Amino acid sequence: MHFPDDSLSRLDGRWLLLLVLGGLAIWRLAIAALMPVTQDEAYYFDWARALAWGYFDHPPGVALLGLGVRLEPGSVFMARLGGLLAGLATLVVLERFYRHCGLTDIRDRTLALMLAGATLAGIASGVITTPDSVLALTWALALHEAERALAVDPRRWITAGIAIGLGLLGKYTMFLIGPVLLLAILGANWRSLLTRWPYLGAGVALLVFAPNLIWNAQNDWLTLGFQFGHGFATEIGGAVAPEAATIEQSGPETSGERAASLLEYVGVQIALWGLIALPILLAPWLGRRETGAATPCSMSDSRLTLPGRTLLLAASLFPLGFFALVALISDVEANWPAMYLLGAAPLAALWLRRVRRWAWMAALANLALATFYVIHAVTVALPLPDSHNRILRETHGFAELAEIAAGLDAPVYADRYQLTAMLRFYRPDLAATSQWPGLSRPSEYLRGRIAPRIDLQTVTTPFWLLTRFGAPPQIPGFSLTTERRLFDCPGQPLSEGRESPCRRPLHRWSLYRYKRDGAR
């Protein structure tokens, strides 16, 4: 059968698009099955066993993604299945959104999807189940529906509002979509503000989000208070436990510290692109070398629609600018503004139009490096310095530690919520294991909803405390009877003794056995 040149090009482009979507999905499935559970993931998966409208650290969306843990307790892949499906849905929604924005050339659209999925943030949120997995999907949905509302049917502000409400149930950072959409309306069709539809959409968003607001009101504004204090370096209190009810943070104070904090923020956001940052920064030079053109393609010759262009620019620039201001008063974690990448990816694809080959190589190299890093998490095969072994510190040794804890002769508790979560994930039968109050930052465990809350007045039997402390914590009313030290060395099973068998163990854990004073 003979195809005209343009039809053949479209056919080949569709196959490339399907290859990218399918390839990213399969790659994520393989990595999710291979990579051990991370500590925060184990914590969120514990929430999935006790669903609620809110938790100490976040709203409930991430718990819903982890419902697979109920189907096969202890299975990392099943626990991550909801997050993997959300990641695939995000790519599908983005493909439609980018097409509506004016990326009619399927090569531009396919590259944009590849860039969105191959940034460090896209790789992490597509495999590891976190609140960012919910945020990415609902952010993409809200942008898609907002574009349709501006370009086709203003009633789509209702569905945009539903997406926003669901996003707020996943992560409070979703509130930034409000100013983004307002800027897009002002830039594309300010008369929309004279109609009822944007306001109805805002009302629907509030209605969908209302259950979490009601839950917060009934729980001393626990989650909102924690997140506000965490993000803006303030002191907060909460209805958790009197032993651990305050979090103190400090941000940059002098003008020099503020400038350094801002520069660090900019550097981290560039680093989120991984190797893709290189062709982006070098595109003018690479384009001149490849085609003789003075500059890469600009948006002016890209056929972006007016609603699409304003949405992409607002969704890229506003989150970056907002958290740049936050960086002046507080530390900003790398993932907080990461949703800007979903709007920036198609703009980057247009910027890289004349150097696509370099962009594809950089994106594939990001995926290859991530693959090697995950293989390293399982095999400890790479000779990485200790400063680059975060993946091992996040995942290594905890399964063996849980087996040891399960074999102890008394109940076991942990000083940190991460240790508690890992024990309960790998050994679901440790249902009584919880976080001992007053030793580290508070968490959902101190509320007694997902695990038994420890009441110091009612603990009469001996117990074990798992901690990273080098010395046994002083617990009023209890005396230390037994001490065990465990060392987790890269590529080795857990060892017990007084000294570590390796120079730089990944973890030094101590097990302390206590009994009530006066008890036999």
C-alpha positions as CSV (number, residue, x, y, z in Angstrom):
1,M,0.0,0.0,0.0
2,H,1.3,3.5,-0.9
3,F,1.1,6.3,1.5
4,P,1.7,10.0,0.6
5,D,4.8,11.4,2.4
6,D,2.7,13.4,4.9
7,S,0.5,10.3,5.8
8,L,3.6,8.1,6.2
9,S,5.2,10.7,8.4
10,R,2.1,10.8,10.6
11,L,1.9,7.0,10.8
12,D,5.6,6.8,11.8
13,G,5.0,9.5,14.4
14,R,2.1,7.7,15.9
15,W,4.2,4.6,16.3
16,L,7.0,6.6,17.9
17,L,4.4,8.1,20.3
18,L,3.1,4.7,21.2
19,L,6.7,3.4,21.6
20,V,7.5,6.2,24.0
21,L,4.4,5.8,26.1
22,G,4.7,2.0,26.2
23,G,8.4,2.1,26.7
24,L,8.2,4.5,29.6
25,A,5.4,2.4,31.2
26,I,7.3,-0.9,30.8
27,W,10.5,0.7,32.1
28,R,8.7,2.0,35.2
29,L,7.1,-1.4,35.8
30,A,10.5,-3.1,35.7
31,I,12.1,-0.6,37.9
32,A,9.2,-0.6,40.4
33,A,9.5,-4.4,40.7
34,L,13.3,-4.3,41.1
35,M,13.8,-1.4,43.5
36,P,13.3,-2.1,47.2
37,V,10.7,0.0,49.1
38,T,11.9,3.4,50.3
39,Q,11.3,4.6,53.9
40,D,8.6,7.3,53.1
41,E,6.9,4.9,50.8
42,A,6.6,2.3,53.6
43,Y,5.1,5.0,55.8
44,Y,2.5,6.0,53.2
45,F,1.7,2.3,52.5
46,D,0.9,1.9,56.2
47,W,-1.7,4.7,55.8
48,A,-3.4,2.6,53.1
49,R,-4.3,0.0,55.8
50,A,-6.2,2.6,57.8
51,L,-7.9,5.0,55.4
52,A,-8.9,8.5,56.6
53,W,-9.6,11.9,55.3
54,G,-6.2,13.2,56.6
55,Y,-2.9,12.2,58.2
56,F,-0.3,14.1,60.2
57,D,2.0,14.7,57.2
58,H,-0.3,14.9,54.2
59,P,-3.8,14.7,52.9
60,P,-5.1,11.2,52.0
61,G,-4.5,10.9,48.2
62,V,-1.2,9.0,48.5
63,A,-2.8,6.4,50.8
64,L,-5.3,5.6,48.1
65,L,-2.5,4.9,45.6
66,G,-1.0,2.4,48.1
67,L,-4.2,0.2,48.4
68,G,-2.3,-2.6,46.6
69,V,-0.5,-3.3,49.8
70,R,-3.8,-4.8,51.1
71,L,-3.9,-7.3,48.2
72,E,-0.4,-8.7,48.9
73,P,1.2,-7.4,52.1
74,G,4.9,-7.1,51.9
75,S,5.0,-6.9,48.1
76,V,6.7,-3.8,46.9
77,F,5.4,-4.1,43.4
78,M,1.7,-4.5,44.4
79,A,2.1,-1.6,46.9
80,R,3.4,0.6,44.0
81,L,0.8,-0.5,41.5
82,G,-1.5,2.5,42.1
83,G,1.3,4.9,41.7
84,L,2.4,3.3,38.5
85,L,-1.1,3.5,37.0
86,A,-1.3,7.2,38.1
87,G,2.0,7.8,36.3
88,L,0.8,6.2,33.1
89,A,-2.5,8.2,33.2
90,T,-0.4,11.4,33.7
91,L,1.5,10.8,30.5
92,V,-1.8,10.1,28.5
93,V,-3.3,13.3,29.9
94,L,-0.2,15.3,29.0
95,E,-0.2,14.0,25.5
96,R,-3.7,15.3,24.9
97,F,-2.9,18.6,26.7
98,Y,0.2,19.2,24.6
99,R,-1.7,18.5,21.4
100,H,-4.5,20.9,22.3
101,C,-1.9,23.5,23.2
102,G,-0.7,23.5,19.6
103,L,2.1,20.8,19.5
104,T,0.5,19.4,16.3
105,D,3.9,18.0,15.1
106,I,3.9,14.6,16.7
107,R,7.7,14.7,16.9
108,D,7.5,17.8,19.1
109,R,4.8,16.2,21.2
110,T,6.6,12.9,21.6
111,L,9.8,14.6,22.6
112,A,7.9,16.7,25.1
113,L,6.4,13.5,26.7
114,M,9.9,12.0,26.8
115,L,11.3,15.1,28.5
116,A,8.5,15.1,31.1
117,G,9.0,11.4,31.9
118,A,12.8,11.5,31.9
119,T,13.6,14.4,34.2
120,L,14.7,13.3,37.6
121,A,11.4,14.4,39.0
122,G,9.5,12.5,36.3
123,I,11.5,9.4,36.9
124,A,11.0,9.5,40.7
125,S,7.2,10.3,40.7
126,G,6.6,7.7,38.0
127,V,8.1,4.8,40.0
128,I,8.2,5.8,43.7
129,T,4.8,6.3,45.3
130,T,4.6,9.7,47.0
131,P,2.1,12.6,47.2
132,D,3.9,14.0,44.1
133,S,2.5,11.1,42.1
134,V,-1.0,12.4,42.9
135,L,0.0,16.0,42.3
136,A,1.4,15.2,38.9
137,L,-1.7,13.5,37.6
138,T,-4.2,16.1,39.0
139,W,-2.0,19.1,37.9
140,A,-2.0,17.7,34.4
141,L,-5.7,17.1,34.5
142,A,-6.4,20.7,35.7
143,L,-4.2,22.2,33.0
144,H,-6.0,20.0,30.3
145,E,-9.4,21.0,31.5
146,A,-8.4,24.7,31.8
147,E,-7.2,24.7,28.2
148,R,-10.4,23.2,27.0
149,A,-12.4,25.8,29.1
150,L,-10.4,28.7,27.5
151,A,-10.4,27.3,24.0
152,V,-13.7,25.4,23.6
153,D,-16.2,25.2,26.4
154,P,-16.2,27.4,29.5
155,R,-18.2,24.7,31.3
156,R,-15.0,22.7,31.5
157,W,-14.0,25.0,34.4
158,I,-16.2,22.6,36.4
159,T,-14.1,19.6,35.6
160,A,-11.0,21.7,36.1
161,G,-12.3,22.4,39.6
162,I,-12.8,18.7,40.3
163,A,-9.2,18.0,39.3
164,I,-8.0,20.8,41.6
165,G,-10.0,19.5,44.5
166,L,-8.6,16.0,44.0
167,G,-5.1,17.5,43.7
168,L,-5.5,19.2,47.1
169,L,-6.5,15.9,48.5
170,G,-3.2,14.6,47.3
171,K,-0.8,17.5,48.2
172,Y,-1.4,21.0,49.3
173,T,1.0,22.4,46.8
174,M,-1.9,22.0,44.3
175,F,-3.1,25.4,45.6
176,L,-0.5,27.0,43.2
177,I,-2.6,26.0,40.3
178,G,-5.1,28.8,41.2
179,P,-2.7,31.7,40.4
180,V,-1.5,29.8,37.3
181,L,-5.0,29.5,35.9
182,L,-5.7,33.2,36.8
183,L,-2.7,34.3,34.9
184,A,-3.7,32.1,32.0
185,I,-7.2,33.6,32.0
186,L,-5.8,37.2,32.1
187,G,-3.4,36.4,29.2
188,A,-5.8,34.4,27.0
189,N,-9.4,35.7,27.6
190,W,-9.9,38.0,30.6
191,R,-13.6,38.2,29.8
192,S,-13.9,34.7,31.2
193,L,-13.8,36.3,34.6
194,L,-17.1,38.0,33.8
195,T,-18.8,34.7,33.5
196,R,-19.9,32.3,36.3
197,W,-17.9,29.3,35.2
198,P,-14.5,30.0,36.7
199,Y,-16.2,30.7,40.0
200,L,-18.3,27.6,39.9
201,G,-15.1,25.7,39.2
202,A,-13.5,27.2,42.2
203,G,-16.5,26.3,44.3
204,V,-16.4,22.7,43.1
205,A,-12.7,22.5,43.9
206,L,-13.5,23.6,47.5
207,L,-16.4,21.2,47.7
208,V,-14.2,18.2,46.7
209,F,-11.5,19.4,49.1
210,A,-13.9,20.0,51.9
211,P,-13.6,16.5,53.6
212,N,-10.0,17.2,54.4
213,L,-10.7,20.7,55.6
214,I,-13.4,19.3,57.9
215,W,-11.0,16.6,59.1
216,N,-8.3,19.3,59.8
217,A,-10.8,21.3,61.8
218,Q,-11.7,18.3,63.9
219,N,-8.0,17.5,64.5
220,D,-6.6,20.9,65.5
221,W,-5.6,21.8,61.9
222,L,-3.0,19.1,62.2
223,T,-1.8,18.6,58.6
224,L,-2.2,22.1,57.4
225,G,-0.3,23.3,60.5
226,F,2.5,20.9,59.9
227,Q,2.9,21.6,56.2
228,F,2.8,25.4,56.8
229,G,5.5,25.2,59.4
230,H,7.5,22.8,57.2
231,G,7.3,25.0,54.2
232,F,7.8,28.4,55.8
233,A,10.2,27.8,58.7
234,T,7.8,28.5,61.5
235,E,7.2,26.9,64.9
236,I,4.0,24.8,65.0
237,G,2.1,22.8,67.5
238,G,-0.3,20.0,66.9
239,A,-2.6,17.6,68.6
240,V,-0.1,14.7,68.5
241,A,1.6,14.1,71.8
242,P,2.8,16.5,74.4
243,E,6.3,14.9,74.3
244,A,6.8,15.8,70.6
245,A,4.4,18.6,69.7
246,T,6.8,21.3,68.4
247,I,8.9,21.5,65.2
248,E,11.5,24.2,64.9
249,Q,13.0,25.2,61.6
250,S,15.3,28.0,60.6
251,G,15.8,29.6,57.3
252,P,18.4,32.0,55.8
253,E,18.8,35.2,57.9
254,T,21.5,37.4,56.4
255,S,21.4,38.8,52.9
256,G,24.4,36.6,52.0
257,E,22.6,33.5,53.2
258,R,19.5,34.5,51.3
259,A,21.5,34.9,48.1
260,A,23.2,31.6,48.6
261,S,19.9,29.9,49.3
262,L,18.4,31.3,46.1
263,L,21.4,30.3,44.0
264,E,21.2,26.8,45.5
265,Y,17.5,26.7,44.6
266,V,18.2,27.6,41.0
267,G,21.0,25.1,40.8
268,V,18.8,22.3,42.1
269,Q,16.0,23.1,39.7
270,I,18.4,23.0,36.8
271,A,19.7,19.7,38.1
272,L,16.2,18.2,38.1
273,W,16.6,18.0,34.3
274,G,19.6,15.7,34.7
275,L,21.6,15.4,31.5
276,I,18.7,17.1,29.6
277,A,20.0,20.4,31.0
278,L,23.0,20.1,28.7
279,P,21.3,20.3,25.3
280,I,18.9,23.0,26.8
281,L,21.8,25.2,27.8
282,L,23.9,24.5,24.7
283,A,21.0,24.5,22.2
284,P,22.1,27.7,20.4
285,W,25.6,26.4,19.8
286,L,24.5,22.8,19.0
287,G,21.8,24.2,16.6
288,R,24.4,26.3,14.8
289,R,26.6,23.3,14.5
290,E,23.8,21.0,13.3
291,T,22.0,23.2,10.8
292,G,23.9,26.5,10.5
293,A,20.9,28.3,12.1
294,A,21.8,31.1,14.5
295,T,19.3,30.1,17.1
296,P,17.1,27.1,18.0
297,C,13.4,27.3,17.2
298,S,11.4,29.8,19.2
299,M,7.7,29.7,20.3
300,S,6.8,32.3,17.7
301,D,7.0,29.7,14.9
302,S,5.6,26.8,16.8
303,R,1.8,27.2,16.2
304,L,1.0,27.2,19.9
305,T,-2.5,28.4,20.6
306,L,-3.0,31.5,22.7
307,P,-4.6,29.5,25.6
308,G,-1.9,26.9,25.3
309,R,1.0,29.3,25.3
310,T,-0.3,31.3,28.3
311,L,-1.0,28.1,30.3
312,L,2.4,26.6,29.5
313,L,4.2,29.8,30.5
314,A,2.2,30.4,33.6
315,A,2.5,26.7,34.7
316,S,6.3,26.9,34.2
317,L,7.1,30.3,35.6
318,F,4.8,30.8,38.5
319,P,5.8,27.7,40.6
320,L,9.5,28.5,40.0
321,G,9.0,32.2,41.0
322,F,6.9,31.4,44.0
323,F,9.4,29.0,45.5
324,A,12.3,31.3,44.6
325,L,10.6,33.7,47.0
326,V,10.2,31.0,49.6
327,A,13.9,30.1,49.2
328,L,14.7,33.6,50.6
329,I,13.1,32.8,54.0
330,S,13.3,29.0,54.2
331,D,14.9,25.9,52.8
332,V,13.1,24.6,49.7
333,E,13.1,20.9,49.0
334,A,14.0,19.9,45.4
335,N,10.6,18.4,44.6
336,W,8.4,21.3,45.8
337,P,8.3,23.2,42.5
338,A,8.8,20.2,40.4
339,M,5.3,20.4,38.8
340,Y,6.7,23.3,36.7
341,L,8.5,20.6,34.6
342,L,5.1,19.5,33.2
343,G,4.6,22.9,31.6
344,A,8.2,23.4,30.8
345,A,8.7,20.1,28.9
346,P,6.8,21.1,25.7
347,L,8.5,24.5,25.7
348,A,11.8,22.8,26.0
349,A,10.8,20.4,23.2
350,L,10.2,23.4,20.9
351,W,13.5,25.1,22.0
352,L,15.3,21.8,21.1
353,R,13.5,21.3,17.8
354,R,16.6,21.7,15.7
355,V,18.7,19.5,18.1
356,R,16.2,16.8,18.8
357,R,18.9,14.1,18.5
358,W,20.9,15.5,21.4
359,A,17.7,15.9,23.5
360,W,16.7,12.2,22.9
361,M,20.2,11.0,23.8
362,A,20.2,13.1,27.0
363,A,16.7,11.8,28.0
364,L,17.7,8.1,27.3
365,A,20.9,8.7,29.2
366,N,18.9,9.9,32.2
367,L,16.8,6.6,32.1
368,A,20.0,4.5,31.7
369,L,21.7,6.2,34.7
370,A,18.5,5.7,36.8
371,T,18.5,2.0,35.8
372,F,22.1,1.6,36.9
373,Y,21.4,3.3,40.1
374,V,18.4,1.1,40.9
375,I,20.5,-2.0,40.0
376,H,23.1,-0.7,42.4
377,A,20.4,-0.5,45.1
378,V,19.8,-4.2,44.7
379,T,23.3,-5.5,44.0
380,V,25.7,-2.8,45.5
381,A,27.5,-3.2,42.2
382,L,28.8,0.4,41.6
383,P,31.8,1.8,43.5
384,L,30.0,5.0,44.5
385,P,31.3,7.2,47.2
386,D,29.3,7.3,50.4
387,S,27.8,10.7,49.6
388,H,26.2,9.2,46.5
389,N,24.7,6.2,48.2
390,R,21.5,7.6,49.4
391,I,19.6,4.9,47.6
392,L,21.3,2.3,49.8
393,R,20.7,4.2,53.0
394,E,17.0,4.4,52.0
395,T,16.6,0.7,51.2
396,H,19.4,-1.6,52.3
397,G,19.2,-3.9,55.3
398,F,15.7,-3.2,56.5
399,A,14.2,-6.5,55.4
400,E,16.8,-8.4,57.5
401,L,16.2,-5.9,60.4
402,A,12.5,-6.7,60.3
403,E,13.3,-10.4,60.5
404,I,15.4,-9.8,63.6
405,A,12.8,-7.7,65.2
406,A,10.1,-10.3,64.6
407,G,12.2,-12.8,66.5
408,L,12.7,-10.8,69.6
409,D,11.2,-12.0,73.0
410,A,9.3,-8.8,73.7
411,P,7.4,-6.1,71.7
412,V,9.7,-3.8,69.6
413,Y,9.3,-0.1,69.1
414,A,11.4,2.4,67.1
415,D,12.5,5.9,67.7
416,R,11.8,7.2,64.2
417,Y,8.7,6.9,62.0
418,Q,10.8,5.6,59.1
419,L,12.2,2.7,61.1
420,T,8.7,1.9,62.3
421,A,7.3,1.9,58.8
422,M,10.0,-0.3,57.4
423,L,9.5,-2.9,60.2
424,R,5.8,-2.9,59.6
425,F,6.1,-3.1,55.8
426,Y,8.4,-6.1,55.7
427,R,6.8,-7.9,58.6
428,P,3.1,-7.0,58.7
429,D,2.7,-9.3,61.6
430,L,4.5,-6.7,63.7
431,A,1.1,-5.0,64.1
432,A,1.9,-3.7,67.7
433,T,5.1,-2.0,66.5
434,S,4.9,1.8,66.7
435,Q,7.0,4.9,67.3
436,W,8.1,5.6,70.8
437,P,7.1,9.2,71.7
438,G,9.4,12.0,72.5
439,L,12.6,10.8,70.8
440,S,12.3,12.3,67.3
441,R,10.0,14.3,65.1
442,P,6.3,13.5,65.5
443,S,4.4,11.5,62.9
444,E,1.1,9.7,62.2
445,Y,2.2,6.9,64.5
446,L,1.9,9.1,67.6
447,R,-1.8,9.5,67.0
448,G,-2.7,5.9,67.4
449,R,-4.7,5.5,64.2
450,I,-2.5,3.4,62.0
451,A,-0.7,1.7,64.9
452,P,-1.2,1.5,68.6
453,R,-0.3,4.6,70.4
454,I,2.2,4.0,73.2
455,D,0.9,5.2,76.6
456,L,3.9,5.3,79.0
457,Q,1.6,4.8,82.0
458,T,0.3,1.5,80.8
459,V,3.6,-0.1,79.6
460,T,4.4,-2.7,82.2
461,T,6.0,-5.5,80.3
462,P,9.6,-5.4,78.9
463,F,10.1,-4.1,75.4
464,W,12.8,-3.5,72.8
465,L,13.6,-0.1,71.4
466,L,15.2,0.2,67.9
467,T,17.3,3.3,67.4
468,R,20.2,4.9,65.6
469,F,21.4,6.5,68.9
470,G,24.9,5.5,70.0
471,A,23.8,5.6,73.6
472,P,20.6,4.3,75.1
473,P,17.9,7.0,75.5
474,Q,16.9,7.8,79.0
475,I,13.3,6.7,79.5
476,P,11.8,7.8,82.8
477,G,10.5,4.9,84.8
478,F,12.4,2.3,82.8
479,S,15.8,0.6,83.1
480,L,18.1,-0.8,80.5
481,T,18.7,-4.5,80.7
482,T,20.1,-5.6,77.4
483,E,22.0,-4.0,74.5
484,R,22.6,-5.3,71.0
485,R,24.4,-3.5,68.1
486,L,23.7,-4.2,64.4
487,F,25.8,-3.0,61.5
488,D,24.6,-2.8,57.9
489,C,27.5,-2.8,55.5
490,P,27.2,-2.4,51.7
491,G,26.8,-5.8,50.0
492,Q,26.9,-7.8,53.3
493,P,24.2,-9.2,55.6
494,L,23.5,-7.5,58.9
495,S,26.2,-8.2,61.5
496,E,26.0,-8.0,65.2
497,G,28.9,-7.0,67.5
498,R,30.7,-4.2,69.3
499,E,32.5,-2.9,66.2
500,S,31.5,-2.6,62.6
501,P,33.1,-5.1,60.2
502,C,33.3,-2.3,57.5
503,R,34.8,1.2,57.5
504,R,31.6,3.0,56.5
505,P,28.5,1.1,57.4
506,L,25.2,2.3,55.9
507,H,23.4,2.0,59.2
508,R,24.4,1.6,62.8
509,W,21.4,0.3,64.7
510,S,21.0,-0.4,68.4
511,L,18.4,-2.6,70.1
512,Y,17.9,-1.7,73.7
513,R,15.7,-3.9,76.1
514,Y,14.0,-2.0,78.9
515,K,11.9,-3.1,81.8
516,R,9.7,-1.1,84.2
517,D,11.6,0.1,87.3
518,G,10.8,-2.2,90.2
519,A,9.6,-5.1,87.9
520,R,11.3,-8.4,88.0
